[in-house]
Amino acid sequence: MPEFANAIAGMLEGNWDEQDVIQGALVAIRKHLGMEVAYFSEFVGGMSVFRRVDAPGLEHLIKPGDSRSLDDVYCTHILEGRLPELIPDTAREPLACALPITDAVPIGSHASLPIRLRDGTPFGMFCCLSPRANPSLNQRDLDTMRVFADLVARQVNADLDQRRLLRERRAVIEEVIQDRRFEMVYQPIVDLVGMETVAYEALCRFAPQPYRSPDQWFQDATIVGLGVELELLVVEAAVADLAVLPDGMSLSINVSAATAVSGGLAAALGTRSLNRIILELTEHDRVEDYGLLQSNLAMLRSAGLRLAVDDAGAGYSGLQHLVRIAPDVIKMDMSLTRGIDRDPARRALASAMIFYGRETGSILLAEGIETEAELAMLRRLGFTRGQGYLLGRPARPPGRAVRSG
């Protein structure tokens, strides 16, 4: 049976999609054993809950989400050794004959293996059954079935580990949000013509140790469903510092597209003068619906809010992103700034951005300037704004006291 052999080889080599491992195992073993029904169940509160099912043509009898009491099925008897894992003919097993489910389904042959957690606790069962007896079923068939059951157990344990990790990550993010365990620092944005600071970018630094970069914190928050909530809280903290920033200075704040369309951005920005705020949308985030994004930002932009595309040249669909958003500021990613004085390819891309900015009226800002040579080249190319460690490091605003605790 080459198809079956290929299925085993593919699963052992890890070529299956994670979401298909269990279903693929059910399909393969059901076909191999020539049975009508295969399922994977989980034990939940005294019930056997069918999580995945392969029963072509019998979906009206068994489907994912159905359940039966453990008192009514074979599972507990198999786990405790009163029934064998392989039953070629249920009529030859007195206990099986005595269980009402045997006649009700009916079950003529049955094969079932426990799925266990790493500590040995039974999690559920990996089963095949048929209304017909099948005397040809043997130990070799059960051993083959065990290969697939082991793969399913591995996937189940991996999924449970992932859920546990997500719960732990969510708890940490919830603590950060509840206790506001972060502070805002501000990096100067410099006019490269007069070499004067004209704005500041708000950057978030998280308190919990060990240190992890802000990108990792926001990524974790997004993964556990708290990304928008955390970003809105950071926006509130940033705009609160407008009062202690130098008069007339603009404030640039990073948000994801998801936060921009969440409906909570206007409230987070509050009633402060929007003509001092630049909203940065990172190009690393895919925008699913540009129309929705534009409609959510239209009123804020009409009230004076300016829009910037962050990390330009380093993310998703760069040209489309720029055209659809029509930003007031284009921030060239630091990966193009680094070594631009020595790299003709980087200079060519930067020159193209300069041309685009002139044609559309957008300001071009180079991120990550760290050397005098980079600065000189960027000025020669026509960049009018820049930021980076050469021009100023992130710091607390001088008018704000350090938080205690």
C-alpha positions as CSV (number, residue, x, y, z in Angstrom):
1,M,0.0,0.0,0.0
2,P,2.3,2.8,-1.2
3,E,-0.2,5.6,-0.3
4,F,-0.2,4.4,3.3
5,A,3.6,4.1,3.4
6,N,4.0,7.6,2.1
7,A,1.6,8.9,4.7
8,I,3.7,7.3,7.5
9,A,7.0,8.6,6.0
10,G,5.5,12.1,5.6
11,M,4.4,12.3,9.2
12,L,7.6,10.9,10.6
13,E,9.6,13.5,8.6
14,G,7.4,16.3,9.8
15,N,6.0,17.2,6.4
16,W,2.4,17.5,7.7
17,D,0.8,20.8,8.7
18,E,0.5,20.9,12.4
19,Q,-3.3,21.3,12.2
20,D,-3.6,18.2,10.0
21,V,-1.4,15.8,12.0
22,I,-4.3,14.3,14.0
23,Q,-6.8,14.3,11.1
24,G,-4.2,12.8,8.8
25,A,-3.4,10.1,11.3
26,L,-7.1,9.2,11.6
27,V,-7.6,9.0,7.8
28,A,-4.4,6.9,7.3
29,I,-5.1,4.3,10.0
30,R,-8.8,4.0,9.2
31,K,-8.0,3.2,5.6
32,H,-5.2,0.8,6.6
33,L,-7.4,-1.2,8.9
34,G,-10.4,-1.1,6.6
35,M,-12.7,0.3,9.2
36,E,-15.6,2.8,8.9
37,V,-14.9,5.1,11.8
38,A,-11.8,6.7,13.3
39,Y,-11.7,9.3,16.0
40,F,-9.6,11.1,18.6
41,S,-11.3,11.8,21.9
42,E,-10.4,13.8,25.0
43,F,-11.5,13.0,28.6
44,V,-13.4,15.9,30.1
45,G,-15.3,15.7,33.3
46,G,-16.2,12.0,33.0
47,M,-17.0,12.3,29.4
48,S,-15.3,11.2,26.2
49,V,-15.4,14.2,23.9
50,F,-14.8,13.5,20.2
51,R,-12.3,16.2,19.1
52,R,-11.4,14.9,15.6
53,V,-13.4,12.4,13.5
54,D,-13.0,10.6,10.2
55,A,-16.2,8.7,9.3
56,P,-17.1,9.3,5.6
57,G,-20.8,8.9,5.1
58,L,-21.5,8.5,8.8
59,E,-21.3,12.2,9.8
60,H,-24.9,12.0,11.1
61,L,-23.8,9.4,13.7
62,I,-20.5,10.9,14.9
63,K,-18.9,14.3,14.5
64,P,-16.4,16.5,16.4
65,G,-17.9,17.9,19.6
66,D,-20.1,14.9,20.3
67,S,-19.6,13.2,23.6
68,R,-20.4,10.0,25.6
69,S,-20.1,9.2,29.2
70,L,-17.0,7.2,30.1
71,D,-19.3,4.8,31.8
72,D,-20.9,3.8,28.5
73,V,-17.8,3.4,26.3
74,Y,-14.8,1.1,26.1
75,C,-12.1,3.7,27.1
76,T,-12.0,3.1,30.9
77,H,-12.1,-0.6,30.5
78,I,-9.2,-0.6,28.1
79,L,-7.1,1.8,30.3
80,E,-7.7,-0.5,33.3
81,G,-7.0,-3.7,31.4
82,R,-10.5,-5.2,31.4
83,L,-10.7,-5.0,27.6
84,P,-7.8,-5.4,25.2
85,E,-6.6,-2.6,22.9
86,L,-7.4,-4.7,19.8
87,I,-10.7,-6.5,19.5
88,P,-11.1,-8.2,16.1
89,D,-14.5,-9.5,17.1
90,T,-16.5,-8.0,20.0
91,A,-18.7,-11.1,20.1
92,R,-15.8,-12.9,21.6
93,E,-15.4,-10.4,24.5
94,P,-18.1,-10.9,27.2
95,L,-17.5,-7.5,28.7
96,A,-17.8,-5.8,25.3
97,C,-21.0,-7.8,24.6
98,A,-22.4,-6.6,28.0
99,L,-22.0,-2.9,27.2
100,P,-25.1,-1.4,25.5
101,I,-23.0,0.7,23.1
102,T,-21.8,-2.5,21.3
103,D,-25.2,-3.2,20.0
104,A,-26.4,0.4,19.8
105,V,-23.6,1.6,17.4
106,P,-23.1,-1.3,16.5
107,I,-19.4,-2.3,17.1
108,G,-18.2,-5.5,15.5
109,S,-14.4,-4.8,15.7
110,H,-12.5,-2.2,17.7
111,A,-9.0,-0.9,18.1
112,S,-8.1,1.8,20.7
113,L,-4.9,3.2,22.1
114,P,-4.5,5.8,25.0
115,I,-3.1,9.2,24.3
116,R,-1.1,10.2,27.4
117,L,0.5,13.4,28.7
118,R,4.2,13.5,29.4
119,D,3.6,12.5,33.0
120,G,1.6,9.5,31.9
121,T,-1.8,10.8,32.7
122,P,-4.4,9.6,30.1
123,F,-5.6,12.5,28.0
124,G,-7.9,10.7,25.6
125,M,-8.1,7.8,23.1
126,F,-7.1,7.2,19.5
127,C,-9.7,4.7,18.1
128,C,-11.0,2.9,15.1
129,L,-14.1,0.8,14.9
130,S,-16.3,-1.1,12.4
131,P,-19.8,-2.6,12.6
132,R,-18.3,-5.8,11.2
133,A,-16.0,-8.3,12.9
134,N,-12.6,-8.5,11.3
135,P,-10.7,-11.7,12.4
136,S,-7.7,-10.7,10.3
137,L,-6.8,-7.8,12.6
138,N,-3.5,-8.7,14.5
139,Q,-0.7,-7.4,16.6
140,R,1.1,-6.0,13.6
141,D,-2.0,-3.8,12.8
142,L,-2.0,-2.6,16.4
143,D,1.7,-1.8,16.3
144,T,1.1,0.2,13.1
145,M,-1.7,2.1,14.8
146,R,0.6,2.8,17.7
147,V,3.0,4.7,15.4
148,F,0.2,7.1,14.5
149,A,-1.0,7.3,18.1
150,D,2.5,8.3,19.2
151,L,2.5,11.1,16.6
152,V,-0.9,12.3,17.8
153,A,0.3,12.2,21.5
154,R,3.4,14.2,20.5
155,Q,1.1,16.8,18.8
156,V,-1.3,17.0,21.7
157,N,1.6,17.6,24.2
158,A,3.1,20.2,21.9
159,D,-0.3,22.0,21.7
160,L,-0.8,21.9,25.5
161,D,2.7,23.2,26.0
162,Q,1.9,26.1,23.6
163,R,-1.3,26.9,25.4
164,R,0.5,26.8,28.7
165,L,3.1,29.2,27.4
166,L,0.5,31.5,26.0
167,R,-1.3,31.6,29.4
168,E,2.0,32.5,31.1
169,R,2.7,35.2,28.5
170,R,-0.8,36.6,28.8
171,A,-0.4,36.8,32.6
172,V,2.8,38.8,32.2
173,I,1.3,41.2,29.7
174,E,-1.8,41.6,31.9
175,E,0.5,42.6,34.8
176,V,2.4,45.1,32.6
177,I,-0.9,46.7,31.6
178,Q,-2.4,46.7,35.1
179,D,0.6,48.1,36.8
180,R,1.8,50.2,33.8
181,R,5.2,48.5,34.1
182,F,6.8,50.6,31.3
183,E,8.1,54.1,30.8
184,M,8.2,56.4,27.8
185,V,11.5,57.8,26.4
186,Y,11.9,60.2,23.5
187,Q,14.4,60.3,20.6
188,P,15.0,63.5,18.8
189,I,14.0,63.9,15.1
190,V,16.4,66.4,13.5
191,D,16.1,68.8,10.6
192,L,19.1,67.9,8.5
193,V,19.3,71.3,6.9
194,G,19.5,73.4,10.1
195,M,20.6,70.5,12.3
196,E,17.9,71.4,14.9
197,T,15.5,69.1,16.7
198,V,12.0,69.5,15.3
199,A,10.2,66.5,16.8
200,Y,10.5,63.5,19.1
201,E,9.6,59.9,18.6
202,A,7.9,58.2,21.6
203,L,9.5,54.9,22.5
204,C,8.4,52.4,25.1
205,R,10.8,50.7,27.6
206,F,9.4,47.8,29.7
207,A,10.4,47.2,33.3
208,P,10.1,43.4,33.8
209,Q,13.4,41.5,33.8
210,P,15.2,39.9,32.1
211,Y,15.3,42.6,29.4
212,R,13.5,42.0,26.2
213,S,13.2,44.4,23.3
214,P,9.9,46.4,23.0
215,D,9.2,44.7,19.7
216,Q,9.1,41.3,21.6
217,W,6.7,42.7,24.2
218,F,4.3,44.1,21.6
219,Q,4.6,40.9,19.6
220,D,3.7,38.8,22.7
221,A,0.8,41.1,23.5
222,T,-0.6,40.7,20.0
223,I,-0.2,36.9,20.1
224,V,-2.2,36.7,23.4
225,G,-4.9,39.1,22.2
226,L,-3.8,42.1,24.1
227,G,-1.8,44.0,21.5
228,V,-4.3,46.8,20.9
229,E,-5.0,47.3,24.6
230,L,-1.2,47.6,25.3
231,E,-0.7,50.0,22.4
232,L,-3.6,52.3,23.4
233,L,-2.2,52.5,26.9
234,V,1.2,53.4,25.5
235,V,-0.4,56.1,23.3
236,E,-2.1,57.6,26.4
237,A,1.2,57.7,28.2
238,A,3.0,59.3,25.3
239,V,0.5,62.1,24.7
240,A,0.4,62.8,28.4
241,D,4.1,63.9,28.1
242,L,3.3,66.5,25.4
243,A,3.0,69.0,28.3
244,V,6.7,68.5,29.3
245,L,8.1,68.4,25.8
246,P,9.6,71.7,24.4
247,D,7.0,74.1,23.1
248,G,6.2,73.6,19.4
249,M,7.8,70.2,19.2
250,S,5.8,67.4,17.4
251,L,5.4,64.0,18.9
252,S,5.6,60.8,16.8
253,I,3.8,57.8,18.1
254,N,4.0,54.2,16.8
255,V,0.8,52.1,16.3
256,S,-0.1,49.0,14.4
257,A,-2.8,49.0,11.7
258,A,-5.0,46.9,14.1
259,T,-4.8,49.7,16.7
260,A,-5.5,52.3,14.1
261,V,-8.8,50.6,13.2
262,S,-9.8,49.5,16.7
263,G,-12.0,52.4,17.4
264,G,-10.1,53.3,20.5
265,L,-7.4,55.5,19.0
266,A,-9.3,58.8,19.2
267,A,-10.0,58.4,22.9
268,A,-6.4,57.5,23.6
269,L,-5.2,60.6,21.8
270,G,-7.7,62.6,23.8
271,T,-8.5,66.3,23.2
272,R,-4.9,67.4,22.8
273,S,-3.9,69.4,19.7
274,L,-3.6,66.8,17.0
275,N,-1.4,69.1,14.8
276,R,1.5,68.2,17.1
277,I,1.1,64.5,16.7
278,I,2.5,62.2,14.0
279,L,1.1,58.7,13.9
280,E,3.6,56.1,12.7
281,L,2.2,53.0,11.0
282,T,4.9,50.3,10.7
283,E,5.3,48.7,7.3
284,H,6.1,45.4,9.0
285,D,2.3,44.9,9.7
286,R,0.2,43.7,6.9
287,V,-2.9,46.0,6.3
288,E,-5.8,43.8,5.6
289,D,-8.3,46.5,4.6
290,Y,-6.9,49.9,3.4
291,G,-10.4,51.3,3.0
292,L,-11.2,50.6,6.6
293,L,-7.8,52.1,7.7
294,Q,-8.3,55.3,5.7
295,S,-11.9,55.8,7.0
296,N,-10.8,55.3,10.6
297,L,-8.0,57.9,10.2
298,A,-9.8,60.4,8.0
299,M,-11.4,62.5,10.8
300,L,-8.2,62.5,12.8
301,R,-6.2,63.6,9.8
302,S,-8.7,66.4,9.0
303,A,-8.2,67.6,12.6
304,G,-4.5,68.0,12.0
305,L,-3.0,64.6,12.7
306,R,-0.1,63.7,10.4
307,L,0.6,60.2,9.3
308,A,3.9,58.5,8.8
309,V,4.9,55.2,7.3
310,D,7.6,53.6,9.5
311,D,10.3,51.2,8.3
312,A,9.7,52.0,4.7
313,G,11.6,49.6,2.4
314,A,11.7,46.7,4.9
315,G,8.1,45.3,5.1
316,Y,5.0,44.2,3.3
317,S,4.1,45.5,-0.2
318,G,6.1,48.7,0.1
319,L,4.9,50.7,-2.9
320,Q,1.3,49.7,-2.5
321,H,1.5,50.6,1.2
322,L,2.9,54.1,0.4
323,V,0.4,54.8,-2.3
324,R,-2.7,53.6,-0.4
325,I,-1.8,55.4,2.8
326,A,-0.5,58.6,1.2
327,P,1.6,59.5,4.3
328,D,2.8,63.0,5.3
329,V,6.2,61.5,6.4
330,I,8.1,58.5,5.0
331,K,10.6,57.0,7.4
332,M,13.3,55.0,5.6
333,D,14.2,51.9,7.5
334,M,17.6,51.8,9.2
335,S,18.6,48.7,7.2
336,L,18.9,51.1,4.1
337,T,20.6,53.8,6.1
338,R,23.4,51.6,7.5
339,G,26.4,51.9,5.2
340,I,24.6,54.1,2.6
341,D,27.8,56.0,2.1
342,R,29.5,52.8,0.9
343,D,26.7,51.0,-1.0
344,P,25.4,52.2,-4.4
345,A,22.4,49.9,-4.2
346,R,21.2,51.6,-0.9
347,R,21.8,55.0,-2.4
348,A,19.7,54.1,-5.5
349,L,16.8,53.0,-3.3
350,A,17.1,56.1,-1.2
351,S,17.2,58.3,-4.2
352,A,14.0,56.7,-5.5
353,M,12.3,57.4,-2.2
354,I,13.5,61.0,-2.4
355,F,11.9,61.4,-5.8
356,Y,8.7,59.8,-4.6
357,G,8.6,62.2,-1.7
358,R,9.0,65.2,-3.9
359,E,6.3,64.1,-6.3
360,T,3.8,63.4,-3.5
361,G,4.8,66.2,-1.0
362,S,5.9,63.7,1.7
363,I,8.8,64.5,4.0
364,L,11.6,61.9,3.9
365,L,13.2,60.9,7.2
366,A,16.2,58.5,7.5
367,E,16.2,56.3,10.6
368,G,19.3,54.8,12.3
369,I,21.9,57.4,11.4
370,E,25.0,56.4,13.4
371,T,28.1,57.8,11.5
372,E,29.1,61.2,10.1
373,A,29.6,59.5,6.7
374,E,26.0,58.3,6.6
375,L,24.8,61.7,7.7
376,A,26.8,63.5,5.0
377,M,25.5,61.1,2.2
378,L,21.9,61.4,3.3
379,R,22.1,65.2,3.3
380,R,23.7,65.0,-0.2
381,L,20.9,62.8,-1.4
382,G,18.3,65.3,-0.2
383,F,16.9,63.9,3.0
384,T,15.5,66.7,5.2
385,R,14.8,64.8,8.4
386,G,16.8,62.2,10.3
387,Q,17.2,60.3,13.6
388,G,19.6,57.9,15.1
389,Y,22.2,57.6,17.8
390,L,24.5,60.1,16.1
391,L,21.8,62.8,16.4
392,G,20.4,61.9,19.8
393,R,19.6,58.9,22.0
394,P,16.2,58.2,23.5
395,A,15.8,59.8,26.9
396,R,13.3,61.0,29.4
397,P,11.9,64.5,28.8
398,P,13.6,66.9,31.2
399,G,10.3,68.0,32.7
400,R,9.2,64.6,33.8
401,A,10.2,63.1,37.1
402,V,11.4,59.5,37.3
403,R,8.7,57.1,38.4
404,S,9.1,55.5,41.8
405,G,8.6,51.8,42.6
